[in-house]
Amino acid sequence: MTAPTRTPATTANGTAPVSAPRSPAGSSARSSTELIAAERPVLAHNYHPLPVVVARAEGVWVEDVEGHRYLDMLAGYSALNFGHRHPALIEAAHRQLDQLTLTSRAFHNDRLAGFAEGLAALTGLDMVLPMNTGAEAVESGIKVARKWAYDVKGVPADQATIVVAADNFHGRTTTIVGFSNDETARAGFGPFAPGFRVVPYNDLAALEAAVDETTAAVLIEPIQGEAGVNIPDDGYLSGVRDLTRRTGCLFIADEIQSGLGRTGTTLAVDHESVLPDVLLLGKALGGGIVPVSAVVARREVLDVLGPGQHGSTFGGNPLSAAVGSAVIDLLATGDFQRRAAELGEVLRTGLTALTGKGVNGFRARGLWAGVDIDPALGTGREISERLLREGVLVKDTHGSTIRLAPPLTITCEELESALAGLERALG
Ligand SMILES: Cc1ncc(COP(=O)(O)O)c(C=O)c1O
């Protein structure tokens, strides 16, 4: 691997570049090249990062060890919806660090009630189960749905099924990869948990055929992010809502990547005015500071859990609750959703202009796009590397598709400069 080759003179936004490679006070004494080489013998190779070593960040900008600046168009897979180090979130974290950071759920803490009340009010649901990572929220949602099926619906013991969609991405635990159809994610990790049925995404008839009296829940992403920002047809989400209500099973929406402002609304299901029984939230809920996830559900569903049946040492800790509450306050203004919707039009216009000029097609909603690059121009990885040299950070998904998901705090000018960087990378 090599260090980034772009020079500071080519910053994507046209602002004054950081003058020259430098080693700011407090930063690592080792160069990017040295740090990348140092990782190899001691870090598991479960990622293939772009060759950039980030040392600082503010808003939509990150800076590497040498002082080169890059526009972050990935935003931590939407964990950084409010940008890096949003002042309100940093302040909430600092304040909480000075008070109390961890109690475990063996005791109450004075931040948790407010966090749960805020999340219930934001989503229109009743109860919250706080966890940490996205995969944990999904696992917890599965457990709760099965318990609900036995306790409330009356499914015979150990017979509950959950219907999921092909090309899903819900995380990396063994249960979750067990119902993935991505062979790279699955192969070598079996045996897998039974009880899942996989149907094609965006296909209500297939879903209807898979649901029966054993079905505890239908678990889907309202937009499939990792699959390339796959947006279902209008009517699919409301169709899932109708079908699950009619057949007496739960609708679980995994909004871990699609939720919390990304698509121009608080939740992606809001585009069809649908309220699932269970929402899975994560990523941006932690404000880019701490891992925070949650299962948010109707009372009848989350009320099935009793003491000792589920838990997490860190879930609901006061630091996470304080940051999560500050995130909810930001979303309650509606400003971020509005920005995502308005700037989403700029993104759409820019990608439309590039269609036929290296872009074969794209799918976009709000500030989120899956962009299919002409395979003749390179793989998604190669395009991402070219964009890196243009000072723009993105991530490929599959094949020649890249994903754009900037912080929702991005300005119109910054977004247009990123699109100009993409145009150059395709040239
Ligand atoms: C829709 C969805 N669900 C779950 C997850 C897993 O989240 P985590 O990586 O925090 O476990 C992801 C991560 O990308 C995701 O996109």
The ligand as an SDF file (V2000), in Angstrom:
LIG
                    3D

 16 16  0  0  0  0  0  0  0  0999 V2000
  -28.8730   -1.6980    7.6960 C   0  0  0  0  0  0  0  0  0  0  0  0
  -27.7760   -2.0890    8.6370 C   0  0  0  0  0  0  0  0  0  0  0  0
  -28.0620   -2.8560    9.6980 N   0  0  0  0  0  0  0  0  0  0  0  0
  -27.1170   -3.2160   10.5800 C   0  0  0  0  0  0  0  0  0  0  0  0
  -25.7970   -2.8190   10.4100 C   0  0  0  0  0  0  0  0  0  0  0  0
  -24.7570   -3.2700   11.3950 C   0  0  0  0  0  0  0  0  0  0  0  0
  -24.3160   -2.2150   12.1710 O   0  0  0  0  0  0  0  0  0  0  0  0
  -22.9540   -2.3370   13.0270 P   0  0  0  0  0  0  0  0  0  0  0  0
  -21.8270   -2.3140   12.0470 O   0  0  0  0  0  0  0  0  0  0  0  0
  -22.9690   -1.1260   13.9300 O   0  0  0  0  0  0  0  0  0  0  0  0
  -23.0350   -3.6180   13.7820 O   0  0  0  0  0  0  0  0  0  0  0  0
  -25.4660   -2.0330    9.3040 C   0  0  0  0  0  0  0  0  0  0  0  0
  -24.0580   -1.6120    9.0890 C   0  0  0  0  0  0  0  0  0  0  0  0
  -23.6750   -1.1530    8.0440 O   0  0  0  0  0  0  0  0  0  0  0  0
  -26.4760   -1.6480    8.3980 C   0  0  0  0  0  0  0  0  0  0  0  0
  -26.2090   -0.9060    7.3220 O   0  0  0  0  0  0  0  0  0  0  0  0
  1  2  1  0
  2  3  1  0
  2 15  2  0
  3  4  2  0
  4  5  1  0
  5  6  1  0
  5 12  2  0
  6  7  1  0
  7  8  1  0
  8  9  2  0
  8 10  1  0
  8 11  1  0
 12 13  1  0
 12 15  1  0
 13 14  2  0
 15 16  1  0
M  END
$$$$
